[in-house]
Amino acid sequence: MSDVTALYYFEPRSDTTPKFAAQAIADEETTGTWTDLTTRTDYTKRLDGRVESVEPEGSGYLTKIAYPAEIFEPGNIPQYLSVVAGNLFGLGRLNSVRLLDIFLPEELVRFKGPKFGIEGVRKLIGTDKSRRPHVGTIIKPKVGLNPKDTAEVAYLAATGGVDFIKDDETLTDQAFCPLNDRVEAVMAGLDKAMAETGRTILYAANVSTRADKIVERAEKVIECGANAIMVDVITCGFSAVQALAEEPSIKVPVHVHRTMHAAMTRNKKHGIAMRPIARLVRMAGGDQLHTGTVSGKMGHDPAELLEDNNILKEKWYSMKPVFPVASGGLHPGKVNAELSRLGNDIILQAGGGIHGHPEGTKAGAMAMRQAVDAFMEGVTAEEYAKNHRELRLALEKWGK
Ligand code: RUB
């Protein structure tokens, strides 16, 4: 089996050479420690990490470290992370270190991956022929609505044209909006919308909770009618995504949100980039994953984002591609910028950009869809807005 390679950016402490700092990572994560060991016998030395390269990059260095595959337990993502993204972040010899990517041999990528993936989700929605981008919404306000009002907002968004509706990350099973009641109410609203429009609209109920309850919670919401589920991968863990995706009784797409990710991903010098997270979510079986926008409200690096989305979509052993989700501060005026950079295999999600429309949720959903239609027809949003009132009102409120 070939080695696992990890790519890091790092800045060494002023009294440490770059080579020594990189070696400290390789040692810490394999057979070594800060001193010689009497217990490091010859037969353990085959499991030593190796510094493959150290090259200057900006104000620091890039290093590739090879870890022998034998130190990984196949299928155990938490264990993979404790090697490639473990104690190294706290090493005093490094002022900062950021995991940029990981390259795993096939034997360590023997995961089922997404059950649905891009094609499976497209088939459910009915866009496998048109190939148009999907439009989703997050019910807003993110918390506060009761099940009846949540269902009404979902119904309006659905009849306005969204393909996908999700709970916000802070909404789980609070007393003001009990989860199962919410799912039953929302799905009744969506059934009505589906009967009226003939379209399937997915609703991902947020099942994020403690490890020992999450599968049970997902099974219950599916029993209540949910046709998708949502989980927060950083707060619940990769194991939660895997448990949900690999559970045979769960036959709906798994939407993966990433709240808290920026604590790791945002700092360019320290932490974990989105790329390894994207790879692991694909392995764990997420069908849709938030990766960011090129023009939205969250910090973003378009070059990194494009490559992250590529990691989700490119051929990777036998695993299906994951649908990337662009979300955060989007509105109809930003659709063209997003689609021109991100392509058609994307879910554009707008919360405020739909429910904040001057004429309400339904008009907001219509405006988002009109902006997507304009893009598909190769027309600017301004041009399209001349004959589409909802889009015009959105552009007047938010601009481009
Ligand atoms: C967006 C929203 C999402 C964030 C997550 O709401 O609720 O949770 O986009 O960010 P709005 P990311 O459309 O009102 O801004 O997708 O970057 O993880």
Residues whose N, C-alpha, C, O or C-beta is under 5 A from the ligand:
A	BS01	RUB	I138 R258 H290 G292 M298 V325 S327 G328 G329 L330 Q349 A350 G351 G352 G353
